[in-house]
Amino acid sequence: MRHSDFWALMDAEFGPGYAASIAQDHVLAELGGRTPTEALAAGSSPRDVWLALCEAFEVPASRRFGRDKPPARR
């Protein structure tokens, strides 16, 4: 997973404003007592950070890799 994918999933699940707040302020034991932003800066995999957040916020398994999008209109 790329960093851009991580941020897209964060925005889709939590909304852009709340996603930024979570990333900056929420400390997770699974990330070594760091925030998601600190963990990413320290070289943690975006996928590992995302999955730790999913566990902490009880994101349903069905949404862990993005919400279903309606088909494009033709």
Wavefront OBJ file of the C-alpha trace (Angstrom):
o trace
v 0.000 0.000 0.000
v 1.277 3.452 -0.893
v 0.991 6.476 1.353
v -1.535 7.980 -1.055
v -3.707 4.857 -0.717
v -3.474 5.120 3.070
v -4.665 8.741 3.039
v -7.457 7.963 0.574
v -8.717 5.183 2.864
v -8.448 7.475 5.894
v -10.450 10.231 4.176
v -13.079 7.787 2.912
v -13.573 6.120 6.285
v -13.316 9.056 8.678
v -13.747 12.171 6.532
v -10.849 14.506 5.671
v -10.981 16.633 8.826
v -11.361 13.806 11.322
v -8.831 11.628 9.454
v -6.173 14.317 9.845
v -6.987 14.668 13.548
v -6.785 10.915 14.159
v -3.493 10.656 12.288
v -1.972 13.507 14.256
v -3.372 12.860 17.733
v -4.392 9.232 18.284
v -1.640 7.185 19.972
v -1.743 3.441 19.314
v 0.077 0.791 21.352
v 0.236 -1.365 18.198
v 2.400 1.344 16.632
v 4.862 1.440 19.506
v 3.002 4.175 21.372
v 3.127 6.499 18.366
v 0.522 8.320 16.372
v -0.122 7.167 12.806
v 1.754 10.215 11.495
v 4.758 9.447 13.705
v 4.703 5.781 12.721
v 4.646 6.618 9.011
v 7.480 9.124 9.446
v 9.496 6.450 11.270
v 9.130 4.096 8.307
v 6.196 1.908 9.318
v 4.280 0.383 6.458
v 1.145 2.362 5.553
v -0.707 -0.961 5.435
v 0.345 -1.852 8.997
v -0.672 1.600 10.224
v -4.025 1.372 8.453
v -4.769 -2.084 9.861
v -3.855 -0.924 13.390
v -6.296 1.975 12.986
v -8.977 -0.382 11.689
v -8.619 -2.508 14.810
v -8.614 0.487 17.159
v -11.690 2.065 15.555
v -13.474 -1.225 14.852
v -13.710 -0.615 11.118
v -15.722 -3.540 9.708
v -13.740 -6.022 7.633
v -15.964 -5.192 4.666
v -14.607 -1.609 4.633
v -10.943 -2.195 5.445
v -9.914 -1.841 1.833
v -12.331 0.920 0.926
v -16.029 1.433 0.672
v -17.875 0.122 -2.334
v -18.400 2.845 -4.868
v -21.536 3.004 -6.992
v -20.981 2.141 -10.633
v -20.160 5.060 -12.890
v -23.056 6.413 -14.887
v -22.683 6.108 -18.620
l 1 2 3 4 5 6 7 8 9 10 11 12 13 14 15 16 17 18 19 20 21 22 23 24 25 26 27 28 29 30 31 32 33 34 35 36 37 38 39 40 41 42 43 44 45 46 47 48 49 50 51 52 53 54 55 56 57 58 59 60 61 62 63 64 65 66 67 68 69 70 71 72 73 74
